[in-house]
Amino acid sequence: MKRLISFVVVILVVAGVIGTTTPLFKDIRLGLDLKGGFEILYQATPTTQGEAVTRESLIQTAKSLEQRANALGTSEPEITTEGTDRIRLRIAGVTDEATVRQTMKEPAELTFRSMSGCPVDSSESSSKDQTSSTEKSTDTSANKNTKSSAAAETKSGSEENAVSAQTVGSPEGVQVTPTTTGEETIPVDPTAAANEDPLKVYCKVEMTGNDFKENGASVVYNQLNQPEITIQVKDANKFAEITKRLIGQPLAIFLNDDLLSAPTVRAQLTDGTASISGNYTVQEAQQLKDQINLGALPLKLTEIYSQSVGASLGQQSLHDTLRAGVIASIIILLFMVFVYRVPGLISAFCIIVYIWLTLMIFIAGDFTLTLPGIAAFILGVGMAVDANIITFERIKDEIRTGKSISSAFKAGSRSSFGTVMDANLTTIIAAAVMFGLGTGAVRGFALVLIFNILVSIASNLFFSRYLLSLLIKGKLIDKPEYFGVKESERSAL
């Protein structure tokens, strides 16, 4: 009676968990071949002759692609690196493929810009201020700015490579700071700059991404434990000339014409390194560091493969595949019940548990389910049934020799265990080779197949035997007919 109660409780608990979590299946991420979208495979090459594509540069370029895909308004872009020089991009819901191709393959363009000679220039603004102001207001302004300049110089003097304090204000986070001429500090009108486009405010390109060392930006912490971004340039003399000319002026950082920051040059820097400081959070500093490194990568992307799947075609593929899988699973379950009777019912329940476990792994791991993945999934159902068929056939053979149900169960389970494990192990090895040497859909198929086998071993080898042992040890099934063996077959042998 205890074993019967245990059997019923296990069945009810497992069934309840499956029924409760079934609504989560709608959260499974579907691949492009099931929901429609666009896929591109790029080959990355350096734009500068003689340089090589490193692992770090490939990963940073993949991050750049993800940022661009997000800027296009797409949902959940998938960007993965393959091999040493390839990047695969998958975007769902793409309607304008030409725009995606054009936007994605362009290298990230990092520029450092100044206000020299720009429509909103410090010298022009200062001239206007001097002309329109009275002598008294000029004196007051000069006194205030002298104090401000002194404070700024005190801070810069404590840091050897201090390039800036973080800028806040207009436009879009840019603070146009005062420029210095000899002993006199001349203010810049921030209102004039605020009304202008940042590209017009900072129109002169002083440095580009190729002027910086690859992955030369890093986050460090000053004596106050505040994050700063250090950068390294290739030509220290060029950097020294630029920083000398722009002392007291902002040197804005742009990535693909988007303003990242506008730090102020505090001193001439001659060693090819600089420090961007300010009121950055750790996350902001890391983001700016990644963006600077991103733009400094001289990688060119060449499209070598692309695939487009319409949304309607993807939905039709999903519908047809699910219908085929459901029909195949029902036929398999009916076959097991018809041929193996009570053990077949247990096997059918364990197969349902197997399907549920596999789908929950997809949800928990946030894996993408594709057509090859579904094919591997259905194949796994057949392999799970194979494990039960081998076990039940061995048990039936032992029953036909005249052994009791309990003895036949032990002997059949023992003799079939090695066979089942060897078969699963060889399949895992084959799938691992496919995953290691394959690409794209082949790797997806192999990965799903490995998961299927591991889940199958747990659900259809151990769990099914546990349930069957509860019924046999409780003497609830003690006749050969319960296993699909006729009494005449047993007696004849």
C-alpha positions in Angstrom: 0.0 0.0 0.0 2.9 2.4 0.8 4.3 1.9 -2.7 1.0 2.5 -4.3 0.6 5.7 -2.4 4.1 6.7 -3.3 3.4 6.0 -7.0 0.2 8.0 -7.0 1.8 11.0 -5.1 4.7 11.1 -7.5 2.4 11.0 -10.5 0.2 13.7 -9.2 3.0 16.0 -8.1 4.8 15.8 -11.4 1.6 16.2 -13.4 0.7 19.3 -11.2 4.1 20.9 -11.8 3.9 20.3 -15.6 0.4 21.7 -15.7 1.4 24.8 -13.7 4.4 25.6 -15.7 3.0 24.9 -19.2 2.1 28.6 -19.8 5.8 29.4 -19.6 6.2 27.6 -23.0 5.1 30.8 -24.8 8.3 32.5 -23.6 10.5 30.2 -25.6 12.7 32.2 -28.0 12.1 31.2 -31.6 14.7 31.4 -34.3 14.5 33.3 -37.5 13.3 30.3 -39.5 10.3 30.1 -37.2 9.3 33.7 -36.7 10.9 35.4 -39.7 13.8 37.7 -39.9 17.2 38.4 -41.5 20.6 36.6 -41.0 24.0 37.8 -42.2 27.4 36.2 -41.8 30.3 38.6 -41.9 34.0 38.1 -42.3 36.1 40.7 -40.4 39.3 42.0 -41.8 41.5 44.9 -40.6 41.3 48.1 -42.6 45.0 48.9 -42.0 47.3 46.7 -44.0 49.6 44.5 -41.9 47.4 44.3 -38.8 45.6 41.2 -37.6 42.1 40.4 -36.4 42.4 39.5 -32.7 39.9 37.8 -30.5 39.4 41.0 -28.5 38.8 43.1 -31.6 36.3 40.5 -33.0 34.3 40.6 -29.7 34.3 44.4 -29.6 33.1 44.6 -33.2 30.3 42.2 -32.3 29.3 44.6 -29.5 29.3 47.4 -32.1 27.0 45.4 -34.3 24.6 44.8 -31.4 24.5 48.5 -30.6 23.7 49.3 -34.2 21.0 46.6 -34.4 19.4 48.0 -31.2 19.5 51.5 -32.8 17.5 50.1 -35.7 14.7 49.3 -33.3 14.9 45.6 -33.8 13.9 43.1 -31.1 16.5 40.9 -29.4 19.3 40.8 -32.1 21.5 37.8 -31.9 25.2 38.4 -32.6 27.7 35.6 -32.2 31.4 35.2 -33.2 32.5 32.1 -35.1 36.0 31.0 -35.6 38.7 33.7 -35.6 37.3 36.2 -38.1 33.6 35.7 -38.5 30.5 37.3 -36.9 26.9 36.0 -37.4 24.1 38.5 -37.1 20.4 37.5 -36.7 17.7 40.1 -36.5 14.0 39.4 -36.4 11.3 41.6 -38.0 13.5 43.2 -40.6 11.6 45.0 -43.4 14.4 47.0 -45.0 17.3 44.6 -45.7 19.3 47.2 -47.6 19.4 49.6 -44.7 20.5 46.8 -42.4 23.3 45.8 -44.7 24.5 49.4 -45.1 24.3 50.2 -41.4 25.9 47.1 -40.1 29.0 46.7 -42.2 30.4 50.2 -41.9 33.3 50.3 -39.4 32.7 52.2 -36.2 34.1 55.8 -36.7 35.7 57.3 -33.6 36.7 61.0 -33.8 38.0 63.5 -31.4 36.9 67.0 -32.4 37.6 70.6 -31.3 35.8 73.9 -31.8 38.7 75.5 -33.7 37.3 77.4 -36.7 33.8 76.2 -36.1 30.6 78.4 -36.4 30.3 78.4 -32.6 33.9 79.1 -31.8 35.4 80.2 -28.5 37.2 83.1 -30.0 34.1 84.4 -31.8 32.0 84.1 -28.7 34.6 85.8 -26.6 34.8 88.8 -29.0 31.1 89.2 -28.9 31.1 89.2 -25.1 33.9 91.7 -24.9 32.3 94.1 -27.4 28.8 94.1 -25.8 29.9 94.2 -22.2 30.6 97.3 -20.1 33.9 97.7 -18.5 32.5 97.0 -15.0 30.8 93.8 -16.0 33.9 92.7 -17.8 36.0 93.2 -14.7 33.4 91.2 -12.6 33.3 88.4 -15.1 37.1 88.3 -15.3 37.4 88.0 -11.5 34.9 85.2 -11.4 36.5 83.3 -14.2 40.0 83.8 -12.7 38.8 82.0 -9.6 37.2 79.3 -11.6 40.4 78.9 -13.7 42.6 78.7 -10.6 40.4 76.0 -9.1 40.6 74.0 -12.3 44.4 74.4 -12.5 44.8 73.2 -8.9 43.0 70.0 -9.8 45.0 69.4 -13.0 48.2 70.0 -11.2 47.5 67.0 -8.9 47.1 64.7 -11.9 49.9 64.2 -14.4 47.7 63.2 -17.4 44.4 64.9 -16.5 42.5 65.7 -19.7 39.2 66.7 -18.3 36.5 67.0 -15.9 33.3 65.3 -17.1 31.1 67.8 -18.9 27.5 68.5 -18.2 25.0 70.9 -19.7 24.6 71.9 -23.3 24.3 70.7 -25.9 23.3 67.2 -25.0 25.7 67.0 -22.1 28.4 69.3 -23.5 29.7 72.2 -21.3 31.6 74.7 -23.3 34.4 75.6 -20.9 36.4 78.9 -20.8 39.5 79.2 -23.0 42.6 81.0 -21.7 44.7 83.6 -23.4 47.8 84.6 -21.5 46.9 85.9 -18.1 43.3 86.5 -19.0 40.5 84.0 -19.0 37.9 84.6 -21.7 34.4 83.2 -21.2 32.6 81.2 -23.8 28.9 81.8 -24.3 27.2 78.4 -23.6 23.9 79.5 -24.9 25.2 80.0 -28.4 26.6 76.4 -28.4 23.5 75.0 -26.8 21.4 76.0 -29.8 23.7 74.3 -32.3 24.2 70.8 -33.5 27.2 69.1 -31.7 28.7 68.3 -35.1 28.7 72.0 -35.9 29.9 73.0 -32.5 32.9 70.6 -32.8 33.5 70.7 -36.5 37.2 70.1 -36.7 38.4 66.5 -36.5 41.6 66.4 -34.5 42.0 62.6 -34.2 40.3 59.5 -35.6 40.1 55.9 -34.3 43.2 54.8 -36.2 45.2 57.3 -34.1 44.5 55.2 -30.9 46.0 52.0 -29.9 43.7 49.0 -30.2 42.0 48.4 -26.8 44.0 51.3 -25.5 41.2 52.6 -23.3 40.8 51.3 -19.8 39.1 52.2 -16.5 41.3 53.1 -13.5 40.5 54.7 -10.2 42.0 57.9 -8.7 43.0 58.6 -5.1 39.3 59.4 -4.3 38.3 56.0 -5.7 36.5 57.6 -8.6 36.6 55.9 -12.0 38.6 57.5 -14.8 39.2 56.4 -18.4 42.8 56.3 -19.6 43.6 56.3 -23.3 46.7 55.6 -25.3 47.6 57.0 -28.7 50.0 55.7 -31.4 51.7 59.1 -32.1 52.6 60.8 -28.9 54.0 63.9 -30.7 50.7 64.5 -32.6 48.8 64.2 -29.4 51.2 66.6 -27.6 50.7 69.2 -30.3 46.9 68.9 -30.2 46.7 69.1 -26.4 49.1 72.0 -26.3 46.9 73.9 -28.8 43.6 73.1 -27.0 44.6 73.8 -23.4 41.5 75.0 -21.6 39.2 74.0 -24.5 36.9 70.9 -24.9 38.0 68.0 -27.0 34.8 66.2 -27.8 34.6 62.4 -28.4 32.2 61.3 -31.2 31.3 57.7 -32.3 29.5 57.5 -35.6 28.6 61.2 -35.3 27.1 60.7 -31.8 28.5 62.8 -29.0 29.9 60.6 -26.2 31.6 63.2 -24.0 33.3 66.6 -24.2 36.2 66.6 -21.8 38.4 69.7 -21.3 42.1 69.6 -22.0 43.9 70.8 -18.8 47.6 70.4 -19.8 49.9 69.4 -22.6 50.3 65.6 -22.7 53.6 64.4 -24.1 53.7 60.7 -23.3 50.9 59.5 -25.5 48.5 58.8 -22.6 45.6 60.7 -21.2 43.1 60.4 -18.4 39.4 61.4 -18.8 38.1 62.2 -15.4 34.8 63.5 -13.9 31.7 62.5 -12.1 31.4 59.2 -13.9 29.7 56.2 -12.4 31.5 52.9 -12.8 28.9 51.8 -15.4 29.3 55.1 -17.4 33.1 54.8 -17.3 33.0 51.2 -18.5 30.6 52.2 -21.3 32.7 55.1 -22.5 35.8 52.9 -22.4 34.1 50.2 -24.5 32.9 52.9 -27.0 36.3 54.4 -27.4 37.8 50.9 -27.9 35.0 50.1 -30.3 35.7 53.0 -32.5 39.5 52.4 -32.4 39.1 49.0 -34.1 40.2 49.0 -37.7 37.9 46.2 -38.8 36.1 45.9 -42.1 33.1 43.6 -42.4 32.4 41.7 -45.6 29.1 39.9 -46.1 29.7 36.3 -47.2 26.2 34.8 -46.5 22.7 36.1 -45.9 19.3 34.6 -45.5 15.9 36.2 -45.3 12.7 34.5 -44.0 9.3 36.2 -44.1 7.2 36.3 -41.0 4.4 34.4 -42.6 6.7 31.7 -43.9 8.2 31.3 -40.4 4.8 31.0 -38.8 3.8 28.4 -41.3 7.0 26.4 -40.7 6.4 26.5 -37.0 2.8 25.3 -37.4 3.7 22.5 -39.7 6.6 21.4 -37.6 4.6 21.3 -34.4 1.8 19.5 -36.0 4.2 16.8 -37.3 5.8 16.5 -33.9 2.5 16.2 -32.1 1.2 13.5 -34.5 4.5 11.6 -34.3 4.5 11.7 -30.4 0.9 10.5 -30.2 1.6 7.6 -32.5 4.7 6.6 -30.4 2.7 6.8 -27.1 -0.1 4.6 -28.5 2.4 2.1 -29.8 4.1 1.8 -26.4 0.8 1.3 -24.6 -0.5 -1.2 -27.1 2.7 -3.3 -27.2 3.9 -3.0 -23.6 0.7 -2.4 -21.7 1.4 -1.1 -18.1 5.1 -0.4 -18.7 4.0 1.3 -21.9 1.8 3.6 -19.9 4.6 4.5 -17.6 6.9 5.1 -20.6 4.3 7.4 -22.1 4.2 9.4 -18.9 8.0 9.6 -18.8 8.1 10.8 -22.4 5.8 13.7 -21.4 8.1 14.5 -18.5 11.0 14.4 -20.9 9.4 16.8 -23.3 8.5 19.2 -20.4 12.1 19.0 -19.0 13.6 19.8 -22.4 11.4 22.8 -23.0 12.0 24.1 -19.5 15.8 23.9 -20.2 15.2 26.1 -23.3 13.3 28.6 -21.2 15.8 28.6 -18.3 18.8 28.9 -20.5 17.2 31.5 -22.9 18.1 29.3 -25.8 16.8 29.8 -29.3 14.6 27.1 -30.8 15.1 26.7 -34.5 13.8 24.2 -37.1 17.0 22.0 -36.8 16.5 22.2 -33.0 12.9 20.9 -33.3 14.2 18.1 -35.6 16.8 17.1 -32.9 14.0 17.4 -30.3 11.7 15.0 -32.2 14.7 12.7 -32.8 15.3 12.7 -29.1 11.8 11.5 -28.4 12.4 8.5 -30.6 15.7 7.8 -28.8 14.0 8.1 -25.4 11.5 5.5 -26.5 14.4 3.3 -27.7 15.7 3.2 -24.1 12.4 2.0 -22.8 11.9 -0.6 -25.6 15.3 -2.1 -24.9 14.5 -2.4 -21.2 11.0 -3.7 -21.6 12.0 -6.3 -24.2 14.8 -7.6 -21.9 12.2 -7.9 -19.1 9.8 -9.7 -21.4 12.6 -12.2 -22.4 13.3 -12.9 -18.8 9.5 -13.5 -18.1 9.4 -15.9 -21.0 12.1 -18.0 -19.4 9.8 -18.6 -16.4 11.2 -16.1 -13.9 8.9 -14.2 -11.6 7.9 -10.6 -12.4 10.3 -9.3 -9.8 13.2 -11.4 -10.8 12.6 -10.6 -14.5 12.5 -6.9 -13.8 15.8 -7.0 -12.0 17.6 -9.1 -14.6 16.1 -7.3 -17.5 17.0 -3.8 -16.1 20.5 -4.9 -15.3 21.3 -6.4 -18.7 19.7 -3.5 -20.6 21.4 -0.7 -18.7 24.8 -1.1 -20.3 23.3 -1.3 -23.8 21.3 1.8 -23.3 24.2 3.8 -21.9 26.6 2.8 -24.6 24.1 3.8 -27.3 23.5 7.2 -25.7 27.3 7.8 -25.1 28.2 7.1 -28.7 25.4 9.5 -29.8 26.7 12.2 -27.5 30.2 11.8 -28.9 28.9 12.2 -32.4 26.9 15.2 -31.4 29.9 16.8 -29.7 32.0 16.4 -32.9 29.2 18.0 -34.9 29.1 20.9 -32.4 32.9 21.4 -32.4 33.4 21.3 -36.2 30.0 22.5 -37.4 28.6 26.1 -37.7 25.2 27.7 -37.5 22.3 25.3 -37.7 24.6 22.2 -37.4 25.8 23.4 -34.0 22.3 24.1 -32.9 21.1 20.7 -33.9 24.1 19.0 -32.1 23.5 21.1 -28.9 19.8 20.3 -28.7 20.6 16.6 -29.4 23.1 16.5 -26.5 20.5 18.1 -24.1 17.9 15.6 -25.3 20.1 12.6 -24.6 21.0 13.8 -21.1 17.3 14.5 -20.2 16.3 11.2 -21.8 18.7 9.3 -19.5 17.3 11.0 -16.5 13.6 10.7 -17.4 13.3 7.5 -19.5 16.0 5.4 -17.9 16.0 6.2 -14.2 12.6 7.8 -13.6 10.7 5.2 -15.6 12.4 2.3 -13.8 11.7 3.9 -10.4 8.0 4.2 -11.2 7.9 0.6 -12.5 9.7 -0.7 -9.5 7.1 0.8 -7.2 4.3 -1.1 -9.0 6.3 -4.4 -9.1 7.5 -4.3 -5.5 4.0 -3.4 -4.3 2.8 -6.5 -6.3 0.4 -4.4 -8.2 1.4 -5.9 -11.5 2.3 -9.5 -11.0 1.0 -11.1 -14.2 2.9 -11.6 -17.5 -0.1 -10.1 -19.4 0.7 -6.7 -17.8 3.9 -6.7 -19.8 2.4 -7.9 -23.0 3.5 -11.5 -22.5 0.9 -14.3 -23.0 0.8 -17.2 -20.5 1.1 -19.6 -23.4 4.4 -18.1 -24.4 5.8 -18.5 -20.9 4.6 -22.0 -20.5 5.9 -23.1 -24.0 9.4 -22.2 -22.9 
